Amino acid sequence: MTTEQRLELACALADTVRQMARETILPRYLSAVREQKADGSVLTEADLASQAALVERLPRLIMAPVLGEEMTPEEQGRVWHEGKSGLWVIDPIDGTTNFANGIPFFGVAVAYLVNHKTEIGVVYNPVTDEAFYAARGAGAWLNGVALPLRQPTTRLKDAVAGVDFKRISHHLGDELAVRPPYYSQRNFGSSALEWCYVAAGRLDVYLHGGQMLWDYAAGRLILAEAGGVYSTLGGSPLTAGPAIKRSVISAATPALFEQWKTWLHAHS
């Protein structure tokens, strides 16, 4: 597949996700009933409806297995191994607690992987109608506008950081709370969209203590194509199977990433 073909497919995927969300998710917004899964995470009927719609529509773009967050671990493992040569990875609603509580910050995340590397990624917020998308080698975009939207800061002390305090160590959390190295901190409640906010320059740096494949599969490509850098907190590449939770650190530029990583390693 050429770069131009990948970008054309990314645009078509963004359109598919937008249409699905308007038909399946938005009509259920502000009326969703929140349930709790066995692992303690939140689920609504809209999550299941969104996943079912994507499972039905995505093979029309590329015929490949679909791995969804709301599948059983056994199904996820089977599809992961079957889909090395081509695999859809989806989070039908990322930020379900926000969705269920009427907070307009949630998204649909879809990635297409080949050899377990992301080739195309889309993250869509139905409330704001913002479609972030990227194709490997073809850049990252928001509704047709190239990312980043603004130039990030060059100094960590001036940065706006996205930090999820729930999933990091108490020691690191205390260090960040008492002696933050950045200007200000935010936590919005949707990992997939937070990746895109770093790509757009809305956030300068990011830290999350535990994400699953569907949380980062699309966002990591969008950020990389926008010029950003990421790794795990320990410094290893962000690659994993569906059942493995990984930490994430990222920044909008390589120089800012080095400052952020150095500080985190010194205070972890």
Buried (B, 14 or more C-beta within 10 A) or exposed (E): BEEEEBBBBBBBBBBBBBEBBEEBBEEBBEEBEEEEEEEEEBBBEBBBBBBBBBBEBBEEBBEBBBBBBBBEEEBBBBBBEEBEEBBBBBBBBBBBBBBBBEBEBBBBBBBBBBEBEBBBBBBBBBBEEBBBBBBBEBBBBBEEEEBBEEEBBEEBEEBBBBBBBEBBEEEBBEBBEEEBBBBEBEBBBBBBBBBBBBBBBBBBBBBBBBBBBBBBBBBBBBBBBBBBBBBBBEEEEBEBEBEEEBBBBBBBBEBBBEBBBEBBEEEE
